């Protein structure tokens, strides 16, 4: 238990989330403490406002993307500070600027998440200056300080990156491997006898979304960084190979997809428990590798895993010798291949352990056939893209209009009731409103509850500590560090920390009026929450059921292409490694997008969860399908070449035909009917070969022959055939479910 707690602590403290928290906290507190010491605290706070706005766009990604985003943000907040300084004097002009800015800076989200964060930073600066009333000279001084703060953060961030150029890549890869460890632990739960399969698969889907999100981040960081994919630094090559091997490892872990209910029927709990223990040890090894990568330290293989694996091999061999018969032979074949997968995964883990040492003797050669550029997304920046989204069919347009009108309502309400900190209402609206209903709903609760809890903790702290300045400053730094470390990870807890440190800051700034500050903070947050949620209902987003069909068809198309790329190898066609890896990535990304959309759908009003059962069934089917395709792909590299046959072609063609039919049904088109009699005859050509080998194997067992050539042939051919038939069955089931989808 202590070991698990220590690992959990290390996972967090060595992550790029904490690294980001330290970077922002230092960038804020150094100027604040220095300006306070020099007696210019007010100027220091304006200065760090620019730093905070700039830091919000410095999210993980390629360094040149981060630099460009920060440059644009510095320019926008400098100009924005000047414009708002003049317009704030005329309320109706300020209202127009607020509405137009909210709409425009929300609309630039069409260019991606980083563009969206730039818009949010510009709006943040506008909102935080909306209650100020400066003279002309003060306006330019204020803008200059804000711009200088942005430049200070820019230089600070660039300096840290120069000092540790590979740190973000190491942490991102480590984080993705830690998610892979969690996925492996969930897979291990399927070996429990009384496991809830529906719950387990749902949890697998959720974790798979996290894995793909983190792998996409790593692709962005690695494949768009010249020093890693173009130049020849040893560290860069090691990191590249570590990530590529981790993706292959993820596919290998997916290949353990089996009929778990049948396994539980064939074997006693002790046998499957032994497999489960080994899989959990693999997850633990993955955690050690992930933490070592994040820390920048060396990981060491655990000898216990090797010993346990040797023990499992021996036990399996003895158990098979005692219990193998004609009734459970298929179960033993499945379990044998799981064991082979575990052995292969262990060997891959040993290689990844070596990567963490950055051993100069490692023979690392990049695959010259891989075009890394095709593995990352590219955002087109054009005015046409912006203007084509200005219609009610566009979700980003609805969101932008919603933000604009909600901010306008918050502005007028703040003026009407003359609250002390009206910008808190607008700030609440800004951070709560998101394009998706589910995230807005979640943020609304988290923001309100976190503010109340943070206010209580802050008030209690100040009641007992009063004027102990040093302790309060330390607590404020801790609160800031917690807020910015958890902001992208645990928003609810981050809001608690944020409210806590903001209240401590106001205690120093406005000591005599502190109780009113607490009161205003809670009340204004509540008002902002109500306004935000009201406008979500007034201008609703596009519900997930309106757009999930496209994600379903994209996922099925991607899986069909992925399947075809793998399956055709078994008919004698050449294997193209680069093409295969691209199709695999497209399949996994499409599955992640679908799973993520389904999870968002479950948070929407029940009246909007149309066809939820069919969507869930298709989502799970696609997940299982991808696992079987990955399993089939693993046989290409082992014994697939021994069993090349055109007899697989009818199954391949019919499976793809069912995928096409499923897509056509989802699109509302008619489908072609197949000659099922002919398909069944073609299907049984392969199955008959397996049955013949199975019959021979049964006779050998009766004669006492265990390790024969027939055993190896049967094990290999049956395993390949089973995967083709699993895929074929899933393709038929998906077509049936799609039919129910349209009639539900």
DORO-778199 format. One line per 3 residues: for each residue x, y, z of C-alpha. Coordinates in steps of 0.5 Angstrom, whole numbers, plus 500, padded with zeros to 3 digits. Layout:
<rs>
X:Y:Z  ...
</rs>
This chain:
<rs>
500:500:500  506:505:502  509:503:495
503:505:491  502:511:495  509:513:493
508:511:486  502:516:486  506:521:489
511:521:484  507:520:478  504:527:480
510:531:482  514:529:476  509:530:471
509:536:466  503:539:470  507:540:476
512:543:472  507:548:469  505:550:476
512:551:478  514:555:472  507:560:473
508:560:480  515:563:480  514:567:474
508:571:478  512:571:485  518:573:483
516:580:480  511:580:486  516:579:491
521:584:488  516:589:487  513:589:494
520:589:497  521:596:492  515:599:495
511:598:488  506:592:489  501:595:485
505:596:479  508:589:480  501:586:480
499:589:474  506:586:471  504:579:473
497:580:470  501:580:463  505:574:465
499:570:467  495:572:461  501:569:457
502:563:461  495:561:459  497:560:452
504:556:454  501:549:454  505:543:452
506:542:445  512:544:440  516:550:443
516:554:436  508:553:437  508:556:444
513:561:442  509:564:437  502:563:441
506:567:447  508:573:442  501:574:439
498:574:446  503:579:448  501:584:442
494:582:444  494:584:451  498:590:450
493:593:445  487:590:449  489:594:455
490:601:451  483:600:448  479:598:454
483:603:458  479:608:453  472:605:452
471:603:459  470:610:460  463:610:456
459:604:458  455:603:452  462:603:448
465:598:453  459:594:452  460:594:444
467:592:445  466:586:450  460:583:446
465:584:439  471:581:443  468:575:446
465:573:440  471:574:435  476:571:441
471:565:442  470:564:434  478:563:433
477:557:436  476:554:429  483:554:429
485:549:434  486:549:442  492:553:442
488:559:438  482:558:443  487:559:449
490:566:445  483:568:445  481:566:452
488:570:454  485:576:451  479:576:454
482:575:461  486:581:460  479:585:458
475:582:463  480:584:469  481:591:467
473:592:466  473:596:473  479:600:472
478:608:470  485:610:468  487:617:466
490:617:459  497:617:462  496:611:466
492:607:461  499:607:457  503:605:463
498:600:465  499:597:458  506:598:458
506:594:465  502:588:462  506:588:456
512:587:460  509:582:464  508:578:458
515:579:455  518:577:462  514:570:462
516:569:455  523:570:456  522:566:463
519:560:459  524:560:453  530:560:458
527:554:462  526:550:455  533:552:453
536:549:460  532:543:459  530:542:452
528:535:452  524:535:459  517:536:456
518:530:451  520:526:457  514:528:461
509:527:456  512:520:454  512:518:461
505:520:462  502:516:456  506:510:459
503:511:466  496:511:462  498:505:459
499:502:465  493:504:468  489:501:462
493:494:463  491:494:470  484:495:467
485:489:463  487:485:468  481:486:472
477:481:466  481:475:469  476:476:476
471:471:475  465:475:477  468:481:473
462:486:471  464:486:463  460:492:462
463:496:467  470:494:465  469:495:458
466:502:459  472:504:464  477:501:458
474:506:453  475:512:458  482:510:459
483:509:452  481:516:450  486:518:455
492:514:452  490:517:445  490:524:448
497:523:451  500:520:445  497:525:440
501:530:445  507:526:444  506:526:437
506:534:437  512:535:441  516:530:438
514:530:430  514:537:430  521:538:433
526:539:428  532:537:433  528:530:434
526:528:427  531:531:423  537:532:427
542:527:430  542:528:438  542:521:441
537:523:446  532:525:441  533:519:438
532:515:444  526:519:446  523:518:439
524:510:439  521:510:446  515:513:444
514:509:438  516:502:442  510:505:447
505:505:441  507:498:439  507:496:446
500:499:447  497:495:441  501:489:443
497:489:450  490:490:446  492:483:443
490:480:449  483:481:447  479:474:448
473:471:450  474:472:457  467:468:459
469:462:455  476:462:459  473:462:466
469:456:463  475:452:461  480:454:467
479:454:475  480:461:478  487:459:480
490:459:473  487:465:471  489:469:478
496:467:476  495:470:469  492:476:473
498:477:478  503:477:472  499:482:468
499:487:474  506:486:475  507:488:468
503:494:469  507:496:475  513:495:471
510:500:466  509:505:472  516:505:474
518:506:466  513:512:466  516:515:473
523:514:471  522:518:464  518:524:468
524:524:473  529:523:468  532:517:472
534:510:470  529:505:471  531:498:473
527:491:471  524:488:476  527:480:477
520:478:480  517:479:474  522:474:470
521:469:476  514:469:476  513:469:469
518:463:469  514:460:474  507:461:470
510:457:464  512:451:468  505:451:472
502:452:465  506:446:462  504:442:468
497:444:468  496:443:460  499:436:461
494:434:467  488:437:464  488:438:456
483:434:453  478:434:447  473:439:451
478:444:453  483:444:447  481:451:444
481:454:451  488:452:452  490:455:445
487:462:447  491:461:454  497:459:450
497:465:446  496:470:452  502:467:455
506:468:449  503:475:449  506:476:456
513:474:454  513:478:448  511:484:452
516:483:458  521:483:452  519:490:450
519:492:457  526:490:458  528:494:452
524:500:454  528:500:461  534:500:457
532:507:453  531:510:460  539:510:461
540:513:454  545:508:453  550:510:448
551:503:446  544:502:444  543:501:436
538:506:435  536:507:427  530:511:425
525:508:420  527:511:414  520:509:411
516:513:416  514:520:414  513:523:421
509:529:418  503:525:416  502:522:424
501:529:426  495:534:425  495:540:421
491:546:422  489:551:416  489:558:418
485:562:413  479:567:413  475:562:409
475:557:415  473:563:420  467:565:415
464:559:413  463:557:420  459:563:422
452:559:421  448:556:426  450:549:424
457:551:427  458:549:434  463:554:435
459:559:432  453:558:437  459:558:443
461:564:441  454:567:440  453:564:447
459:567:450  458:574:447  451:575:450
452:572:456  458:577:458  454:582:455
448:580:460  453:579:466  456:586:464
450:590:465  447:586:471  454:588:474
453:595:473  445:595:475  447:592:482
453:595:483  457:590:486  464:591:488
468:586:484  464:586:477  469:583:473
468:576:477  462:575:474  465:576:467
471:572:469  466:566:472  462:566:465
469:566:461  471:560:465  465:556:465
462:557:458  465:551:454  463:549:447
460:542:449  454:542:454  457:536:459
464:540:460  460:547:461  455:543:466
461:540:470  465:547:470  459:550:473
458:546:479  466:545:480  467:553:480
461:554:484  463:549:489  470:550:489
469:557:490  465:556:496  470:551:499
476:555:498  473:561:501  471:557:507
479:555:508  481:562:506  477:565:511
479:560:517  486:560:515  486:568:516
482:567:522  487:563:526  494:566:523
492:574:522  498:578:521  504:572:520
506:575:514  511:570:512  507:564:513
501:567:509  506:568:503  508:561:504
501:559:504  499:563:498  505:560:494
503:553:496  496:555:494  498:558:487
502:552:486  496:547:487  492:551:483
496:552:476  499:544:477  492:542:478
488:546:473  488:541:467  488:535:471
483:536:477  479:543:476  475:542:482
481:542:487  485:547:482  479:552:484
479:551:491  487:553:491  486:558:486
480:562:491  484:560:497  491:564:494
486:570:491  483:571:498  490:571:501
492:576:496  486:581:497  488:580:505
494:584:503  492:589:498  485:590:502
486:588:509  480:593:512  475:590:507
477:583:507  470:580:509  467:584:503
472:581:498  470:574:501  462:576:500
463:579:493  467:573:491  462:568:493
456:572:490  459:574:484  461:567:482
454:564:484  451:570:479  456:568:473
454:561:474  447:562:473  448:567:467
452:562:464  448:556:465  442:560:463
445:562:456  447:554:455  439:553:455
438:559:451  443:558:446  444:550:446
450:547:443  449:542:438  448:536:442
452:530:441  447:525:438  447:530:432
454:529:430  456:523:433  454:519:427
459:522:423  464:520:428  461:513:428
462:513:421  469:515:421  471:510:426
468:504:422  472:507:416  478:507:419
477:500:422  476:498:416  482:501:412
486:498:418  483:491:418  484:491:410
491:493:411  493:487:416  488:482:413
491:483:406  498:480:408  495:474:409
493:473:402  500:474:400  500:481:399
507:485:401  506:488:408  508:496:408
510:498:415  509:505:414  502:505:411
500:500:417  502:505:422  499:510:419
492:506:419  493:504:426  494:511:428
488:513:424  484:508:427  486:509:434
484:516:434  478:515:431  476:511:436
478:516:442  474:521:438  468:517:438
469:514:446  470:521:448  463:524:444
459:518:447  462:520:454  460:527:453
453:525:451  452:521:458  452:528:461
447:531:457  440:531:459  436:525:458
432:527:453  438:529:448  441:522:449
438:519:443  440:512:441  444:512:447
444:504:447  446:503:440  451:508:440
454:505:446  454:498:443  457:501:436
462:504:441  464:498:444  464:494:438
469:498:435  473:498:441  473:490:441
474:490:433  480:494:434  483:489:439
482:483:434  485:487:428  491:489:433
491:481:435  491:479:427  497:484:426
501:481:431  501:474:428  504:478:421
510:479:425  510:472:428  507:466:424
503:469:419  507:468:413  507:460:414
499:461:413  498:465:407  492:463:403
487:466:398  482:462:403  481:468:407
479:473:402  472:471:402  471:473:410
475:479:408  471:481:403  465:480:406
467:483:413  469:490:409  462:489:405
458:489:412  462:495:414  460:499:408
453:497:409  454:499:416  456:506:414
451:506:409  445:505:414  448:510:418
448:515:412  441:513:411  443:510:404
440:503:402  445:497:402  446:491:398
445:484:400  450:479:400  449:471:397
450:469:404  450:461:402  456:463:398
459:466:403  458:461:408  461:456:403
467:460:403  468:461:410  467:454:411
473:452:407  478:455:412  474:453:418
474:445:415  482:446:415  482:448:422
477:442:424  481:437:420  487:439:424
483:439:431  481:432:429  488:430:428
490:433:435  485:430:439  487:423:436
494:425:438  492:426:445  488:420:446
495:416:444  499:420:449  502:425:444
503:432:446  508:436:443  507:435:435
507:439:429  500:438:429  499:442:435
503:448:432  500:448:426  493:448:429
495:453:434  497:458:429  492:457:424
486:456:429  488:463:432  489:466:425
482:464:423  479:465:430  481:473:429
478:473:422  471:470:424  471:475:430
472:481:426  467:478:421  462:476:426
463:484:429  462:486:422  455:483:422
453:485:429  455:492:427  450:492:421
444:490:425  445:495:431  446:500:425
439:498:423  436:499:430  440:506:430
435:509:425  429:506:428  430:507:435
</rs>
